Amino acid sequence: MTTVTLNLDTVELTDEQFYRLCQMNRDWQFERTAKGEMIIMSPVGGVSGNREADLIIELGLWNRQTQLGRVFSSSTIFRLPNNGDRSPDAAWVSLERWSALTAEEQEKFPPICPDCVIELPSRPDPLPLQEKMQEYLNSGLRLGWLINSQDEQVEIYRPSREVEIVQFPVSLSGEDVLPGFVLNLPVI
């Protein structure tokens, strides 16, 4: 991962300009932090890509049965309400909140914070992802899981609560955000 810091006094990308930049450079995956730092994400390897796919399958199968919302892959950038354009490894938005967006907002970078995000560090240092999880919380996240397979632990993020750390093996509950959803680790 490479971080490019933009001095917002001299360079200011509008949301539309950032969207066009991403569209013109489809081989690159960009994010912007709430502070305006641009991040160029490197592709993940086979193990991380497989874990991400497994998570999306699990979440997607649950959502297909419940039809309570929409599931998104890491290719989706969300324009967060408290600034930042972020792309979680897996995300879910309730159908009610998703349906409140216009067709254009759904088509571009949705201006919404997911109700639930799942992040998987592909490197040993999860610090940038912890900051990213805090950005989600500041923007309205209801449930977040930072799954660190290397350390065999999960950091659980919820609004107005301390981060909870649990060790593998664990069954993660979707709580009231993803009712009835259970993710058993280490399955991925």
C-alpha positions as CSV (number, residue, x, y, z in Angstrom):
1,M,0.0,0.0,0.0
2,T,1.3,3.4,-0.9
3,T,0.0,6.6,0.6
4,V,0.1,9.9,-1.4
5,T,-0.5,12.9,0.7
6,L,-2.4,15.7,-1.0
7,N,-1.9,19.3,0.3
8,L,-5.5,20.4,0.2
9,D,-4.3,24.1,0.0
10,T,-3.0,23.5,-3.5
11,V,-4.8,20.4,-4.7
12,E,-8.4,19.7,-4.1
13,L,-10.2,16.9,-5.9
14,T,-14.0,17.2,-6.0
15,D,-15.9,14.0,-5.5
16,E,-16.6,14.0,-9.3
17,Q,-12.9,14.4,-10.1
18,F,-11.9,11.6,-7.8
19,Y,-14.6,9.4,-9.4
20,R,-13.2,10.2,-12.9
21,L,-9.6,9.6,-11.7
22,C,-10.6,6.1,-10.6
23,Q,-12.5,5.4,-13.8
24,M,-9.6,6.5,-16.0
25,N,-7.2,4.3,-14.0
26,R,-9.2,1.1,-13.5
27,D,-6.1,-1.0,-13.0
28,W,-5.3,1.0,-9.8
29,Q,-7.4,0.9,-6.7
30,F,-7.6,4.2,-4.9
31,E,-9.0,5.3,-1.5
32,R,-9.0,8.7,0.2
33,T,-8.8,9.1,4.0
34,A,-10.9,11.6,5.9
35,K,-7.8,13.7,6.0
36,G,-7.5,13.9,2.2
37,E,-4.6,11.4,1.9
38,M,-4.8,9.4,-1.3
39,I,-4.0,5.7,-0.9
40,I,-3.1,3.4,-3.8
41,M,-3.9,-0.1,-2.9
42,S,-1.8,-2.9,-4.2
43,P,-3.4,-6.1,-5.4
44,V,-3.7,-8.9,-2.8
45,G,-2.1,-12.4,-3.1
46,G,-3.9,-15.6,-3.5
47,V,-4.4,-16.4,0.2
48,S,-5.9,-13.0,1.0
49,G,-8.0,-13.0,-2.2
50,N,-9.4,-16.4,-1.3
51,R,-10.3,-15.3,2.3
52,E,-12.0,-12.2,1.0
53,A,-14.0,-14.3,-1.5
54,D,-15.0,-16.7,1.2
55,L,-16.3,-13.8,3.4
56,I,-18.3,-12.4,0.5
57,I,-19.8,-15.8,-0.2
58,E,-20.8,-16.3,3.4
59,L,-22.3,-12.8,3.7
60,G,-24.0,-13.1,0.3
61,L,-25.6,-16.5,1.0
62,W,-27.1,-15.1,4.3
63,N,-28.3,-12.0,2.5
64,R,-29.8,-14.0,-0.4
65,Q,-31.9,-15.9,2.2
66,T,-32.9,-12.8,4.3
67,Q,-33.0,-10.2,1.5
68,L,-32.3,-7.5,4.1
69,G,-29.8,-5.5,2.1
70,R,-26.9,-5.5,-0.4
71,V,-23.5,-7.1,-0.2
72,F,-20.4,-5.4,-1.7
73,S,-16.9,-6.5,-2.6
74,S,-13.6,-4.6,-2.2
75,S,-14.0,-3.1,-5.6
76,T,-16.8,-0.8,-4.2
77,I,-15.8,2.6,-3.0
78,F,-18.1,4.3,-0.5
79,R,-18.1,8.1,-0.1
80,L,-18.3,8.3,3.7
81,P,-20.4,11.0,5.3
82,N,-17.5,12.3,7.4
83,N,-15.2,12.5,4.4
84,G,-13.1,9.8,2.9
85,D,-13.6,7.4,0.1
86,R,-13.1,3.9,1.4
87,S,-13.3,0.4,0.0
88,P,-13.8,-2.4,2.6
89,D,-12.9,-6.0,1.8
90,A,-16.6,-6.9,2.3
91,A,-19.5,-4.7,3.2
92,W,-23.3,-4.8,3.8
93,V,-25.9,-2.0,3.6
94,S,-29.5,-2.4,4.7
95,L,-32.0,-2.4,1.9
96,E,-33.9,0.5,3.5
97,R,-30.8,2.7,3.5
98,W,-29.6,1.5,0.0
99,S,-33.1,2.2,-1.5
100,A,-33.0,5.7,-0.1
101,L,-30.1,6.5,-2.5
102,T,-30.8,7.8,-6.0
103,A,-30.0,5.6,-9.0
104,E,-27.0,7.8,-9.8
105,E,-25.7,7.6,-6.2
106,Q,-26.0,3.8,-6.3
107,E,-24.2,3.7,-9.7
108,K,-21.2,5.8,-8.7
109,F,-19.5,5.8,-5.3
110,P,-22.4,5.5,-3.0
111,P,-22.5,8.4,-0.4
112,I,-23.2,6.1,2.5
113,C,-21.3,4.3,5.2
114,P,-22.0,0.6,5.2
115,D,-23.9,-0.8,8.2
116,C,-21.3,-3.6,8.4
117,V,-17.7,-3.9,7.1
118,I,-15.2,-6.7,7.2
119,E,-11.5,-6.0,6.7
120,L,-8.7,-8.5,6.3
121,P,-5.1,-7.3,6.8
122,S,-2.9,-8.8,4.1
123,R,0.3,-7.7,6.0
124,P,1.3,-8.2,9.6
125,D,0.7,-4.5,10.6
126,P,-3.1,-3.8,11.0
127,L,-2.6,-0.2,12.2
128,P,-3.7,1.5,9.0
129,L,-6.8,-0.7,9.0
130,Q,-7.5,0.2,12.6
131,E,-7.5,3.9,11.6
132,K,-9.8,3.0,8.7
133,M,-12.2,1.2,11.0
134,Q,-12.3,4.3,13.1
135,E,-13.2,6.3,10.0
136,Y,-16.1,3.9,9.4
137,L,-17.3,4.3,13.0
138,N,-17.1,8.1,12.8
139,S,-19.3,7.9,9.6
140,G,-22.0,5.7,11.1
141,L,-20.8,2.1,11.0
142,R,-22.9,-0.2,13.2
143,L,-20.7,-3.3,13.2
144,G,-17.1,-3.9,11.9
145,W,-14.8,-6.9,12.0
146,L,-11.1,-6.6,11.5
147,I,-10.1,-10.3,11.0
148,N,-6.4,-10.9,11.5
149,S,-5.8,-14.5,10.5
150,Q,-2.1,-14.3,11.1
151,D,-2.6,-13.4,14.8
152,E,-5.8,-15.5,15.0
153,Q,-7.9,-12.7,16.4
154,V,-10.8,-10.5,15.5
155,E,-11.2,-6.8,16.5
156,I,-14.9,-6.0,16.8
157,Y,-16.0,-2.4,16.3
158,R,-19.3,-1.0,17.4
159,P,-20.5,2.6,18.0
160,S,-19.9,4.1,21.5
161,R,-18.0,1.0,22.7
162,E,-14.5,0.0,23.2
163,V,-13.0,-2.3,20.6
164,E,-13.5,-5.9,21.6
165,I,-10.7,-8.4,20.8
166,V,-11.6,-12.1,20.5
167,Q,-9.3,-15.1,19.7
168,F,-9.9,-17.9,17.2
169,P,-11.8,-20.2,17.2
170,V,-14.8,-17.9,17.4
171,S,-18.3,-17.6,16.1
172,L,-19.0,-14.0,15.2
173,S,-22.6,-12.9,15.6
174,G,-24.1,-10.4,13.2
175,E,-26.0,-9.1,16.3
176,D,-28.9,-6.8,15.4
177,V,-27.1,-5.5,12.3
178,L,-27.1,-8.9,10.5
179,P,-29.8,-10.8,12.3
180,G,-29.1,-14.6,12.3
181,F,-25.7,-14.3,10.6
182,V,-22.9,-16.2,12.2
183,L,-19.4,-16.4,10.9
184,N,-17.3,-19.2,12.3
185,L,-13.6,-18.6,12.4
186,P,-11.1,-20.0,11.4
187,V,-13.1,-21.2,8.4
188,I,-11.4,-18.6,6.2
